[in-house]
């Protein structure tokens, strides 16, 4: 395991990454970075799994249980992300789009296993609900305060922001789908591959 931190901090919590679907198999996954359907147009991950710090995963299960009463469930695009992948994103994205990706010098909350990219799907149809834009659309439509588009799209986005906030998540200022969990900075930045991680959690 490779740890990358700005400095040593004895108050940091020990990593306890868990696979989200093992806590709640009704949560769906659409891991775009394990396919060619992403902004880099190539496969970045070798596995279509989502790992998160245990408190983060448990909070998501609470969200998922709550929204089922409204006919929805969670669809996750990404969770823990190795630091080396964040570096790839930063180096390959156009400079004017860098506000949508993390600077590897600082690391990402994804690298700590404390950030999640997600949306909602309709329990009746099994399809994602309509939002102002698709995942990883790097434009103003992605902003959580974007006022364009259709009323229903903004209503769906605002509903997601609300239910996530109730369980300790904060929406990213540039991405309606990206949520950071409280206490994120209490965890180390990791560069553990998914293959290494699978060995540790199984």
C-alpha positions in Angstrom: 0.0 0.0 0.0 1.3 3.4 -0.9 0.3 6.4 1.2 0.7 9.9 0.0 0.2 12.7 2.6 1.3 16.3 3.0 2.6 15.5 6.5 2.4 12.9 9.2 -0.7 13.3 11.4 -1.3 10.9 14.3 -5.0 11.9 14.4 -5.7 10.4 11.0 -8.0 7.4 11.0 -7.0 4.0 9.8 -8.4 3.1 6.4 -11.3 0.6 6.5 -12.4 0.4 2.9 -15.5 -1.8 2.2 -17.3 -2.9 -1.0 -20.6 -0.9 -1.0 -22.8 -3.6 -2.7 -21.9 -6.0 0.1 -23.6 -3.7 2.5 -26.6 -3.0 0.2 -26.9 -5.1 -3.0 -29.9 -2.9 -4.1 -27.4 -0.1 -4.9 -26.6 -0.2 -8.6 -23.2 0.5 -10.2 -22.3 2.1 -13.5 -18.5 2.3 -13.3 -17.7 4.4 -16.4 -14.0 4.4 -15.7 -14.0 0.6 -16.2 -15.3 1.2 -19.7 -14.6 3.4 -22.7 -17.7 5.5 -21.8 -15.8 8.3 -19.9 -14.2 11.6 -20.7 -10.8 9.9 -21.6 -12.6 7.5 -23.9 -10.6 4.5 -22.6 -10.7 2.0 -19.8 -9.0 3.3 -16.7 -10.1 0.7 -14.0 -9.7 -3.0 -14.3 -12.7 -3.7 -12.1 -16.2 -2.5 -11.9 -16.5 -2.2 -8.1 -16.9 0.6 -5.6 -15.0 0.8 -2.3 -15.5 3.4 0.4 -14.5 4.0 3.9 -16.9 2.1 6.1 -18.6 5.1 7.7 -19.2 6.6 4.2 -20.6 3.3 2.9 -22.9 3.0 6.0 -24.2 6.6 5.5 -25.0 5.8 1.8 -27.0 2.8 2.9 -29.0 5.1 5.1 -29.6 7.4 2.2 -30.7 4.5 0.0 -33.1 3.1 2.6 -34.7 6.6 3.0 -35.2 7.3 -0.7 -36.9 4.0 -1.4 -39.9 5.5 0.2 -40.0 8.0 -2.6 -39.5 5.3 -5.3 -35.7 5.8 -5.8 -32.5 4.0 -5.2 -28.8 5.0 -5.7 -26.7 4.5 -8.8 -23.0 4.9 -8.2 -20.5 5.9 -10.8 -17.3 6.0 -8.7 -16.0 5.8 -5.1 -12.5 5.2 -3.9 -10.0 6.3 -6.7 -6.3 5.6 -6.6 -4.1 8.7 -6.4 -2.3 7.6 -9.6 -5.6 7.8 -11.5 -6.2 11.4 -10.2 -2.8 12.2 -11.6 -3.8 10.8 -15.0 -7.0 12.8 -15.1 -5.1 16.0 -14.2 -2.4 15.5 -16.9 -4.8 14.5 -19.7 -7.7 16.8 -19.3 -7.7 20.2 -21.1 -6.3 22.9 -18.9 -9.6 25.0 -19.0 -11.5 21.9 -17.6 -9.2 21.3 -14.6 -11.6 22.8 -12.2 -13.6 19.6 -12.7 -10.8 17.3 -11.5 -8.5 17.3 -8.4 -5.0 18.6 -8.4 -2.8 15.6 -7.5 -0.6 17.9 -5.5 -3.4 18.1 -3.0 -5.1 14.8 -3.7 -8.8 14.1 -4.0 -11.4 13.1 -1.5 -11.9 10.1 -3.8 -8.3 9.1 -3.0 -9.3 9.0 0.7 -12.3 6.7 0.0 -14.6 9.5 1.3 -16.1 10.8 -2.0 -18.8 9.3 -4.1 -20.1 10.1 -7.6 -23.7 9.1 -8.0 -27.3 9.7 -9.2 -30.7 8.2 -8.6 -32.6 5.5 -10.5 -36.3 4.9 -10.6 -37.3 1.7 -8.8 -40.3 1.2 -11.1 -38.3 1.5 -14.4 -34.8 0.7 -13.3 -33.5 3.6 -15.2 -31.6 6.7 -14.0 -33.8 9.8 -13.4 -33.4 12.9 -15.5 -30.8 15.4 -14.3 -29.6 18.7 -15.8 -26.7 16.9 -17.5 -25.0 13.5 -17.7 -22.2 12.4 -15.4 -18.8 14.0 -16.1 -20.3 16.7 -18.3 -17.7 19.4 -17.7 -19.8 22.5 -18.2 -22.0 24.9 -16.3 -24.9 22.4 -16.5 -23.0 20.3 -13.9 -23.0 23.1 -11.3 -25.4 22.3 -8.4 -26.8 25.8 -8.6 -27.4 25.8 -12.4 -30.7 27.3 -13.1 -31.1 26.2 -16.7 -32.6 23.1 -18.2 -36.0 21.7 -17.2 -37.8 22.2 -13.9 -38.0 18.5 -13.3 -34.2 18.1 -13.8 -33.4 20.7 -11.3 -36.0 19.3 -8.9 -34.4 15.8 -9.1 -30.9 17.3 -8.6 -32.0 19.3 -5.6 -33.8 16.3 -4.1 -30.5 14.3 -4.3 -28.5 17.1 -2.8 -31.0 17.3 0.1 -31.1 13.6 1.0 -27.3 13.3 0.8 -26.9 16.4 3.0 -29.1 14.8 5.7 -26.6 12.0 6.1 -23.5 14.1 6.2 -22.6 14.6 2.6 -21.7 17.9 0.9 -22.1 18.4 -2.9 -19.1 19.5 -4.9 -19.4 23.1 -6.1 -18.8 22.2 -9.7 -20.5 18.7 -9.9 -24.0 17.8 -8.9 -23.0 14.1 -8.8 -20.0 14.4 -6.5 -20.4 14.2 -2.7 -17.8 14.4 0.0 -18.5 12.9 3.4 -17.9 14.7 6.6 -14.5 14.0 8.3 -12.9 13.3 4.9 -9.7 14.9 5.8 -9.2 12.5 8.8 -8.2 9.8 6.3 -5.0 9.3 4.4 -4.7 9.8 0.7 -4.2 6.3 -0.8 -2.7 4.9 -4.0 -3.8 1.4 -3.5 -4.8 -0.5 -6.7 -8.1 -2.2 -6.9 -6.3 -5.5 -7.3 -4.4 -4.9 -4.0 -7.6 -3.7 -2.4 -9.6 -6.8 -3.4 -6.9 -9.0 -1.6 -7.2 -6.9 1.6 -11.0 -6.8 1.8 -11.8 -10.4 0.9 
